[in-house]
Structures are given as structure tokens and as C-alpha cells.
Amino acid sequence: MSDSIAELTAQIQEFVDAREWRKFHNAKDLAVAIAAEAGELMQHFVWQQEEQIEKRLEKTARKSPPRSPTSRSCYLNSPTTSA
């Protein structure tokens, strides 16, 4: 399997076309979605010191292997929940 950017982009476009998602992929909706996802990621770092972040990443890495990169919280779990 090749992983060139052009080939990966073509695979993603085929995936999107098969599901007729283009009608949802306009500049505004994509920007809002990116901002929302960035906010979810940032919540893991707010008010945390570097050492606390490193401990969380190490603890998560010692757990089971990471799930799909598209699944939420595959690398960063809140201290009160598990993946």
C-alpha cells in the first residue's frame, strides 16, 4: 500500500464521495468542525503543567495499544475516565 499524499487524498475523496458528504463540506462547516475538535484536544492541557501532561501521556501509552486515530481520546484520556 502506497502512502503518498496524492494517493491518500484520492482515497479520502473516494470515501467522501461514496457517502455523499460533499454537501456538508463547505468552508464554514469545516472551519467550525476544526475549531470544535481543537477545543476538545485543548481541554486536556488547560491548567496542566508540563510534567502532568507527560505523566498522562506515559500512563496512556502503557495501557492497551492505541485505537483508531479517528476515535476520540485515543491518546489523551481524562484522569477520571478510561479509554
Backbone as CSV, one residue per row, in Angstrom:
resi,resn,N_x,N_y,N_z,CA_x,CA_y,CA_z,C_x,C_y,C_z
1,MET,0.839,-1.184,0.000,0.000,0.000,0.000,0.876,1.236,0.000
2,SER,0.680,2.079,-0.952,1.441,3.312,-1.023,0.793,4.344,-0.111
3,ASP,1.602,5.240,0.389,1.049,6.250,1.293,1.421,7.661,0.849
4,SER,1.542,7.850,-0.461,1.836,9.201,-0.937,0.635,10.101,-0.613
5,ILE,0.909,11.359,-0.443,-0.151,12.320,-0.109,-1.230,12.312,-1.193
6,ALA,-0.817,12.280,-2.445,-1.792,12.300,-3.539,-2.690,11.063,-3.497
7,GLU,-2.114,9.903,-3.238,-2.915,8.679,-3.187,-3.825,8.646,-1.968
8,LEU,-3.323,9.094,-0.827,-4.169,9.159,0.369,-5.315,10.148,0.165
9,THR,-5.019,11.280,-0.445,-6.061,12.262,-0.723,-7.117,11.678,-1.651
10,ALA,-6.695,10.947,-2.662,-7.644,10.317,-3.588,-8.527,9.305,-2.853
11,GLN,-7.934,8.529,-1.939,-8.715,7.559,-1.159,-9.742,8.267,-0.279
12,ILE,-9.343,9.357,0.337,-10.270,10.128,1.182,-11.405,10.685,0.333
13,GLN,-11.075,11.214,-0.852,-12.108,11.766,-1.724,-13.092,10.685,-2.156
14,GLU,-12.605,9.488,-2.458,-13.490,8.376,-2.809,-14.413,8.024,-1.642
15,PHE,-13.855,8.007,-0.437,-14.616,7.716,0.772,-15.744,8.738,0.947
16,VAL,-15.401,10.017,0.794,-16.369,11.103,0.940,-17.442,11.001,-0.139
17,ASP,-17.026,10.768,-1.372,-17.985,10.680,-2.478,-18.943,9.508,-2.302
18,ALA,-18.449,8.380,-1.821,-19.295,7.202,-1.635,-20.402,7.474,-0.616
19,ARG,-20.172,8.384,0.291,-21.144,8.693,1.337,-21.911,9.987,1.079
20,GLU,-21.612,10.615,-0.058,-22.262,11.874,-0.438,-22.126,12.940,0.651
21,TRP,-20.919,13.076,1.179,-20.665,14.036,2.252,-20.308,15.427,1.735
22,ARG,-20.077,15.586,0.449,-19.624,16.893,-0.062,-20.580,18.027,0.299
23,LYS,-21.866,17.729,0.358,-22.830,18.791,0.670,-22.594,19.369,2.069
24,PHE,-21.885,18.636,2.930,-21.594,19.108,4.284,-20.206,19.749,4.381
25,HIS,-19.424,19.646,3.312,-18.040,20.099,3.354,-17.865,21.455,2.692
26,ASN,-18.379,22.472,3.336,-18.146,23.834,2.871,-17.179,24.496,3.845
27,ALA,-16.633,25.625,3.449,-15.590,26.277,4.242,-16.033,26.562,5.679
28,LYS,-17.248,27.095,5.838,-17.727,27.438,7.183,-17.840,26.204,8.068
29,ASP,-18.495,25.157,7.578,-18.705,23.962,8.397,-17.393,23.259,8.735
30,LEU,-16.473,23.233,7.780,-15.175,22.617,8.070,-14.400,23.429,9.109
31,ALA,-14.435,24.757,8.999,-13.746,25.599,9.981,-14.338,25.423,11.376
32,VAL,-15.658,25.367,11.461,-16.320,25.170,12.756,-15.947,23.801,13.330
33,ALA,-15.939,22.775,12.501,-15.597,21.431,12.971,-14.159,21.365,13.469
34,ILE,-13.244,22.005,12.748,-11.835,22.015,13.175,-11.700,22.723,14.519
35,ALA,-12.369,23.863,14.662,-12.300,24.612,15.923,-12.872,23.794,17.081
36,ALA,-13.969,23.096,16.846,-14.575,22.279,17.904,-13.646,21.147,18.313
37,GLU,-13.045,20.476,17.336,-12.126,19.380,17.653,-10.888,19.904,18.373
38,ALA,-10.381,21.068,17.947,-9.222,21.663,18.620,-9.555,21.983,20.071
39,GLY,-10.766,22.469,20.317,-11.198,22.760,21.688,-11.224,21.506,22.543
40,GLU,-11.705,20.404,21.961,-11.722,19.145,22.710,-10.307,18.684,23.047
41,LEU,-9.384,18.866,22.131,-7.997,18.493,22.393,-7.382,19.395,23.459
42,MET,-7.628,20.692,23.369,-7.033,21.639,24.316,-7.505,21.431,25.746
43,GLN,-8.715,20.898,25.931,-9.211,20.708,27.290,-8.302,19.788,28.100
44,HIS,-7.542,18.933,27.434,-6.637,18.022,28.134,-5.393,18.742,28.654
45,PHE,-5.147,19.948,28.167,-3.929,20.662,28.534,-4.160,21.886,29.411
46,VAL,-5.389,22.362,29.471,-5.635,23.584,30.218,-5.291,23.393,31.692
47,TRP,-4.578,24.342,32.245,-4.159,24.383,33.641,-3.255,23.217,34.030
48,GLN,-2.643,22.567,33.068,-1.737,21.458,33.359,-0.290,21.923,33.203
49,GLN,0.552,21.461,34.107,1.978,21.703,33.977,2.555,20.654,33.026
50,GLU,3.708,20.950,32.450,4.343,20.033,31.504,4.514,18.629,32.087
51,GLU,4.900,18.546,33.357,5.106,17.244,33.998,3.794,16.448,34.068
52,GLN,2.696,17.136,34.349,1.399,16.465,34.414,0.987,15.920,33.038
53,ILE,1.258,16.684,32.015,0.933,16.239,30.660,1.768,15.018,30.289
54,GLU,3.058,15.077,30.596,3.936,13.948,30.282,3.493,12.688,31.017
55,LYS,3.113,12.813,32.288,2.643,11.651,33.050,1.395,11.053,32.410
56,ARG,0.471,11.912,31.990,-0.758,11.428,31.357,-0.427,10.681,30.066
57,LEU,0.467,11.232,29.261,0.834,10.578,28.008,1.531,9.241,28.268
58,GLU,2.423,9.205,29.261,3.107,7.952,29.597,2.111,6.911,30.100
59,LYS,1.201,7.325,30.967,0.200,6.402,31.508,-0.666,5.841,30.388
60,THR,-1.089,6.697,29.482,-1.930,6.267,28.374,-1.166,5.329,27.448
61,ALA,0.109,5.616,27.219,0.920,4.779,26.332,1.104,3.378,26.914
62,ARG,1.124,3.249,28.251,1.301,1.942,28.892,0.039,1.097,28.835
63,LYS,-1.107,1.733,28.608,-2.354,0.983,28.505,-2.354,0.198,27.205
64,SER,-3.507,-0.247,26.797,-3.620,-1.017,25.566,-3.139,-0.200,24.369
65,PRO,-2.843,-0.879,23.270,-2.395,-0.158,22.079,-3.441,0.870,21.658
66,PRO,-3.010,1.955,21.010,-3.960,2.985,20.620,-5.030,2.441,19.688
67,ARG,-6.228,2.989,19.858,-7.319,2.634,18.959,-7.112,3.388,17.655
68,SER,-8.099,3.316,16.830,-8.050,4.019,15.549,-7.727,5.491,15.773
69,PRO,-6.876,6.084,14.929,-6.561,7.501,15.092,-7.778,8.403,14.954
70,THR,-8.848,7.881,14.405,-10.045,8.711,14.275,-10.969,8.601,15.475
71,SER,-10.671,7.671,16.394,-11.523,7.565,17.571,-11.138,8.627,18.585
72,ARG,-12.126,9.137,19.274,-11.869,10.198,20.248,-11.054,9.678,21.418
73,SER,-10.211,10.538,21.935,-9.412,10.253,23.125,-8.555,9.006,22.972
74,CYS,-8.012,8.781,21.787,-7.202,7.577,21.625,-5.853,7.719,22.316
75,TYR,-5.391,8.937,22.555,-4.112,9.112,23.229,-4.229,9.847,24.553
76,LEU,-5.194,10.718,24.672,-5.327,11.526,25.880,-6.638,11.199,26.561
77,ASN,-6.550,10.601,27.728,-7.763,10.279,28.483,-7.828,11.178,29.696
78,SER,-9.016,11.567,30.046,-9.163,12.372,31.241,-8.778,11.512,32.436
79,PRO,-8.243,12.092,33.497,-7.785,11.287,34.637,-8.913,10.482,35.287
80,THR,-10.146,10.870,35.065,-11.257,10.177,35.738,-11.943,9.171,34.848
81,THR,-11.525,9.080,33.577,-12.153,8.115,32.677,-11.103,7.258,32.032
82,SER,-11.511,6.109,31.552,-10.569,5.269,30.834,-11.045,5.096,29.408
83,ALA,-10.109,4.761,28.547,-10.465,4.584,27.126,-11.123,3.260,26.907
